[in-house]
Amino acid sequence: MIVTVTANAALDRTLTVPVFQIGYRHRSSDVVTLAGGKGINVARALKMLDVPVVATGLTGGRTGTRIVEELTSEAILNDFVRIAGESRTSTAVVDPTSGTYTDINEWGPEVTSAELDMLMEKLHYLSRGADFVVVAGSLPRKVPTEFYADAIRDLVRRDVRVVLDSEGEALQLGVQAAPFLVSPNQREAEQLVGQELEDDDDFLMALDAIAEMGARNVVITLENGCFALLRLGRKTRRMRAFAPRVEPLSGVGSGDVLLAQLLASLVEERSPDYAIRLAVAAGAASVRAVGAGRFDPQLAATLAPDIELAELQPVRS
């Protein structure tokens, strides 16, 4: 079983608007409403892969009730802590004619220390026997930026493998708490290491630097693939993987799908090559689906043989 944690859960509305232009009136050709937030997106993709998963986190108000209802309608097991504040709503506008999308995200509710304590108690219970606990997404307002780091340390002491996917200071502090895997995107990785990443040497430096900060395994996701440092046995593997061009409908949540497929392969104890190749293929397949965390596993399997996978050698000083 895998447990996903979404501290700042949202109700995601994705509007498909052909030829979208700011300042003009439009009619949406399609509307998709889903429970959202990075942890929930990962849970949705894991559910599509038939991996046992439980989604937890914080939800509040009528929006929080709707989030739980949406998860239940998708048959995604969930056990959220109810809070006093109102959960956020996020809106994405997808323009299929240009392949662009625009995100508008609310800040989310304020959360009390007592509510955070309830979430930690929930994690202690749910993490018993779990293969992984995935801590993902932004933190709600007034939550200390060290919350993820404290949670990771607590879970690591209980011999739980923790996966972190966040941003900003919460990510920086969380990496130092020694998670099993950290999965930033390129922008987040650049913020961690303090420089732009342009070529293979830059990404190799970033992989090693983030690993030295405390993460055992590192995956830096890109729009069309990833760079990875994996220490799944005695050997350390550094790899680069790129997907073939796929005409996108929406890129929202592709990194979450990539992470979900990677974890599914690790649960099955697949080789690093297989795990990365299929993960990148799943991320590529997800851009053909509207709604974060959705993808066609059959399309991913079709793309997997065409993934460009290369072994990278560490930079010599």
N, C-alpha and C positions, 0 to 999 in steps of 0.2 A: 504493500500500500504506500501511496505517496500523499502527504498532507501539504496543501498549499495555503499560504497565509496572505490575506489581502486586508491590510489595515485601513486602507482608504478605498473601500469598494464603491462602485458607481453603477448607475443605470445608464448604459450606453445606447444612444440612438444614432444610427448611421443612415444618413439621407443620401440617396443617389440623385445627383442633380447634373444632367448633361449641360455642357457649356456654362458652367457656373462662373458668375462674375459678381464681384463685390459691388454693392450699391444698386443692384437690380432685383426686381421681384422674380422669383422662380417658383415652379411647382416641382416637387420631388416625384421622380418616377417610381421610387421604391423606398420603403422605410423598414429598417431592421432594428428591433429593440431587444437588447440582451443584457444580462448581468455582466458587469465589467470590472476592470482593474486587473493588473498584470497577473496576480496569483490566480484569479478566476479564469483568465484567458488560458493559462497553463493547464488548469484543471479541465477546461472544456476540450482542449486538444488531447489530453491524456484519456479522457472519456472516449473520444473518437478512436483512440488506439487500444481500447479495451483494457487499459491499465487501471486497477482499483485506485480510486482517489477520493479524498475528502477535502472539501473547501471550507476554510474557516477564516475568521477575521472579525471585523466590526461593522455592524449595520444599524441604522437608526431611522425612526420616523416612517412615514408612508413610503418614501423611496426605498428605505431599507427592507420593508415588507415586500415591496415589488421585486427587489433583487433576489430575495430568498425564493419567492414564487417562481421567478424566471429560472433559477437554478433547478428547482424541483421539477418544473415542466420539462427540463432537459435530462432528467434522471441523473443529475450530478449530486451525489451525496454531499450534504453541507451541515455545518454545526457552528453558526455564528454567535458571537456575543452581541446582545442587544444593548445599544447605548442611547442616551437621551437626545443627542444631536441628530439632525437630519442628514442622511447620506447624500452624496452629491449626484448630480446628473451630468453626463458628458455628451457632447454632440460632435459627430464627424460628418463632414460633407465630402462625398466622393464624386468626382467628375470623371466618368468613364471615357469621355472624349479626349481628355488630356492626360489621364492617368494620375491626376493629382488628388490629394485629400487634405482637408483643413480640419484641425482639431480645436474644439473649444471646451476647456475643462474647468469645472468649478473647483474651488479650493477644498471643499469638504468640511465636515463637522469639526467642532472642538471636542476633544476627548479628555476625560478626567483620569487621574492616576488610578482611581479605584477600578475604572473600566479596563485600563491596561493590565492591572493585576488579574482581573477576571480572564483576560485573553491569555495571559501566561499560564494560568491554572488550566485553561482549556488545552493549551499546547502540551502541557505535561501529560495530560490524559491521552490526547490523540496521537502523540509521537511514540507511544509505547509500541514497539514492534514495527514502526514505519521504516521503509527503505530510505526515504528522504523526507525532509521538511523544506519546502520552498518558500522563502520569505521574499516577497516581491512587491514592487510598486512604491509610490510615494507615501509619506507619513501625513496623517491629518494634522490640522492646526493644533498648536500648543503641545504636541507630542515631542518630547526631547529627542534631539537628533541621534543620541546614543541608544535609543530604544532597540533598534535592530541589533546593534553590537552586544548589548546586554542579553538579549534573547538568544543570540547565537552562542555566546559563551555558556549560558545556562544549559542549552540543548547539547552542546558539545561535551559538557561535563557528564551528561547522561548518555554519552556514546551515540548520539544522533548525528547523521550526516546532513548538514544544512547547506542549502543552495541559496545564494543571495543575488537578487537582481533589483537594484534600486538606483538612486542618483544622488549627486551632491554630497553633502557632509554625511548623510546617513549611509551612503555607499562607502565613503572613505573610512569611517569609523568601523563599519561592518566588516570590511576586508581585514582589518587588523585583529578581528575576533576569531580568525582562523576557520572560515567556512570551508566545507569540502569543495565547493565550486562557486565561482563568481562569474556572472555573465553580463558585463556591461556592453552597450553599443559603442560605436567608435567615438562619438562625442563624449560619452561618460568616461571612456578609457583615457581620452585626451585630458580630461579634467583631473583624473587620478594621477597621471604621470607628469602633467604640467607642460605638455608640448603637443603640437599637431603630429598626426601619424599619416605618412604619405606612402612610404615604400615598405618592402618586406623587412628591411633592417629596423625601421621604426617600430613596426608591429612586434618583431621579435624582442626588441628592447622593452616594449610595453608589457608583453606577456611575462618576461622574467621579472620586471620591476613589480608588477602586481602580485606575482607569486611570492616575491620576497617580502611584500607587505603582510602576508599571512595566508593567502588563499592557496589551497593545495592544487586546485585545477582552475584554469582560466580560459574562458571562451569570449572573444571579442566579436560581436555580431556586426555584420555589414548589411547593406541593402541587398547584396547579391552573394552573400556567403559568410565566412568567418575565418578568424585566426584562432588557433587553440593550442594550449599547453595542457597536456593530460599526463597525470602521474597515477595510472590505474594499477600499476604493479611496481616492479623494481625499476623499470625503465621510464624515463621522461621523454614524451613525444611532443614535438612542435610541428604543427601542420597548418597548411593554408588550403581552404576549400572554396571554390567558386561554382555557382550554378549557371547553367545556360540561360540565355535571355528568355524570360516569360513575360508576355504582355500583361501588365498589371490591371486589375480592377480596383484593388485597395491594398496598400502596404501595411495597414494598421494591424498590429499584433503578430507580424511575421517572426519577430525575434522570440516571442512567447511560444509559438509553434515549434520553432527550431529547438528551443530549450526543452520543451515537452518531449519531442521525439528523441533527443539526446538522452534524457533521463530514462525513457522507456527502453532504450537500447542498453543502458548501463544496468538497469534492473535485470535484463535478460543476460547480462555478463557478455555482451558482444565485444568484439575487438574494437580498439579506438578507430581504425580505418572505417569499419562498417558503421559505427556510431556517428561519426562526423559526416560521412557521406550521406547517410539517410536523414540526418538532422538538417543539413543544408537543403536537401531535396524537399523536405517537408516545409521548410521556411519558404522556399521558392513556390511550392504548390499553393501556399496560403494566400498569395497575392491574387489568385484567381477567384477567391471567395470574399464576399462582403460580410463583415462581422468578425471581430477579433477572436482568435483562437479556433477559427473554422478552417478546414482544409480537406482535400480529397486524398486519403492515404493511397489510393490506387494511382493517382497522378504523381504523387511523391515517389512511389515505387518505379514508375516509368521514367522519371527524371534521374533517379539515383545513379544509373550506369554512366550518365553523361556529366556527373559532377567532376570538375577538375580538382584533383587532390594531389598535394605535393608535400613532401617532407622537407622541413626547414632545419638548417643547422644553426646552432647558437652562435651569436656574435662573439668572435674572439677578441679579447682586449690586447 
